[in-house]
Amino acid sequence: MSAPRIPPLSPENFTDEQKTLVGDWGTLNFSQVVVQHPDVYKVFIPFLDKLVRGSNLPPRDREILVLRCLALCHESYEAQHHASIARKAGMTDGEIAAAGSGDERLSPWERTLARAAEELVHKQCVGDETWQALAQRYAPAQLMEVVFLVGTYTLMAMVTKSFGIAVEHGAETFSQLEQLRQYT
């Protein structure tokens, strides 16, 4: 895709409602696109925020699930953002690459997480063996979050790829985003 299908709306052109909804996240292309449907933005962003910043999953586990899902969906916009978030969660570039590929460099537990993402993306259901392995560590709410998280990032891949949302460029933009991400 050479051009965005839904071009980002410049923050200078936001309505008052859009300005309020986006807040400090106006430099994010995702926000500039999705806020063009304010009713969806109002419900989707708080849900997404709960799954990332308010997750009951350990940050590293959450990022392994997200990175594996995004790699399986061949998604690059969110993958770049989550590589940065994963670094803040203490992951190295090698670990981020391993999470994306689901390869043997991951620990046995992390392979279980990658397998859960694989099963959800490919079959839309966590298999019994994987579910039992997850249930050894996770409470029911965490098990639910695994499904919600992978499902949401599969949707995110559909959104970013279908709308043609481009990765932000420039050190200043990434510096601003890093300041806003006060979470791991």
C-alpha positions in Angstrom: 0.0 0.0 0.0 1.6 3.3 -1.1 -0.7 5.8 0.5 -2.9 5.7 3.6 -6.5 4.7 2.9 -7.6 6.9 5.8 -5.1 9.7 6.1 -4.2 10.9 9.6 -6.2 14.0 10.6 -3.8 16.8 11.6 -4.3 17.8 15.3 -4.9 21.4 14.1 -8.1 20.1 12.3 -9.4 18.1 15.3 -12.8 19.1 16.6 -13.0 20.0 20.3 -14.3 16.4 21.0 -11.4 14.9 19.1 -8.9 17.1 21.0 -10.4 15.9 24.3 -10.4 12.2 23.3 -6.8 12.2 22.0 -5.3 14.3 24.8 -1.6 14.2 24.7 -1.5 11.4 22.1 -2.0 13.7 19.1 1.4 12.9 17.5 0.4 9.3 17.2 -0.7 8.4 13.7 -3.0 5.7 15.1 -4.8 8.4 17.2 -5.0 10.8 14.3 -6.8 8.1 12.2 -9.0 6.3 14.7 -10.3 9.5 16.3 -12.0 10.2 13.0 -14.6 7.8 14.4 -15.1 9.4 17.9 -17.7 6.9 19.0 -15.4 3.9 18.4 -12.4 5.8 19.9 -14.3 6.4 23.1 -14.8 2.7 23.8 -11.8 1.1 22.1 -9.0 3.2 23.6 -10.0 2.7 27.3 -10.3 -1.1 26.6 -6.9 -1.1 24.9 -5.4 0.9 27.8 -6.8 -1.6 30.3 -5.1 -4.5 28.4 -1.8 -2.7 28.2 -1.3 -0.3 31.1 -3.8 -1.9 33.4 -3.0 -5.5 32.7 -3.0 -8.2 35.3 -0.3 -10.0 33.3 3.4 -9.4 34.0 4.7 -6.8 31.4 7.1 -9.3 29.8 4.4 -11.9 29.4 2.1 -9.3 27.9 4.7 -8.2 25.4 5.6 -11.8 24.3 1.9 -12.4 23.6 1.6 -9.1 21.7 4.8 -9.4 19.7 4.1 -13.0 18.7 0.5 -12.0 17.6 1.7 -9.0 15.6 4.4 -11.1 13.9 1.8 -13.8 12.9 -0.4 -11.0 11.5 2.6 -9.5 9.6 1.9 -6.2 11.3 4.6 -3.5 11.5 3.0 -0.3 13.0 2.2 -1.8 16.4 5.1 -4.1 16.3 7.5 -1.2 16.2 5.7 0.5 19.1 5.6 -2.7 21.1 9.3 -3.3 20.6 9.9 0.0 22.4 7.4 -1.0 25.1 9.1 -4.4 25.5 12.5 -2.7 25.9 10.9 -0.7 28.8 9.8 -4.0 30.2 13.4 -5.1 30.3 13.5 -7.2 27.1 16.6 -7.1 24.8 16.4 -6.8 21.1 17.3 -10.5 20.8 14.4 -11.4 23.2 12.1 -9.2 21.2 13.0 -11.0 18.0 12.6 -14.4 19.7 9.1 -13.3 20.9 8.2 -12.3 17.4 9.3 -15.6 15.9 8.3 -17.8 18.8 11.6 -19.6 18.5 13.6 -21.8 20.8 15.5 -18.9 22.4 12.4 -18.4 24.5 12.2 -20.1 27.9 9.7 -23.0 28.2 7.2 -20.6 29.8 7.6 -18.0 27.2 7.1 -20.7 24.5 3.8 -21.5 26.1 2.8 -17.8 25.8 3.9 -17.8 22.1 2.0 -21.0 21.5 -1.1 -19.4 23.1 -0.8 -16.5 20.7 -0.3 -18.9 17.8 -3.4 -21.0 18.7 -5.5 -17.9 19.1 -4.5 -16.3 15.8 -4.7 -19.5 13.8 -7.7 -21.3 15.5 -9.3 -18.5 17.6 -9.0 -20.8 20.6 -6.3 -21.8 23.1 -5.8 -25.5 23.0 -6.4 -27.7 26.1 -2.8 -28.4 26.7 -1.7 -24.8 26.4 -4.7 -23.7 28.6 -3.7 -26.1 31.3 -0.1 -24.9 31.2 -1.2 -21.2 31.4 -3.6 -22.1 34.3 -0.6 -23.4 36.3 0.5 -19.8 36.7 -2.5 -17.6 35.9 -5.7 -16.8 37.7 -8.9 -16.8 35.7 -8.8 -13.1 35.1 -5.3 -13.4 33.7 -6.4 -16.3 31.5 -9.2 -14.1 30.1 -6.7 -11.3 29.5 -4.5 -13.6 27.3 -7.5 -14.1 25.0 -8.6 -10.4 25.1 -5.0 -9.2 24.5 -4.3 -11.4 21.5 -7.8 -10.8 20.1 -7.3 -7.0 20.4 -3.9 -7.0 18.8 -5.3 -9.1 15.9 -7.9 -6.4 15.5 -5.1 -3.8 15.7 -3.3 -5.5 12.9 -6.5 -5.4 10.8 -6.9 -1.7 11.6 -3.4 -0.5 11.0 -3.0 -2.6 7.8 -6.4 -1.9 6.3 -6.3 1.8 7.0 -2.7 2.1 5.9 -1.4 3.7 9.2 2.2 4.6 8.8 4.8 4.4 11.5 5.8 7.8 12.9 9.2 9.1 11.9 11.5 11.5 13.6 13.4 11.4 16.9 11.2 14.2 18.3 8.0 12.2 17.8 9.5 9.0 19.4 10.9 11.1 22.3 7.4 12.5 22.9 5.9 9.0 22.7 8.4 7.6 25.2 7.6 10.4 27.6 3.9 9.5 27.4 4.5 5.8 27.9 5.1 5.9 31.7 4.4 2.1 31.8 6.2 -1.1 31.0 
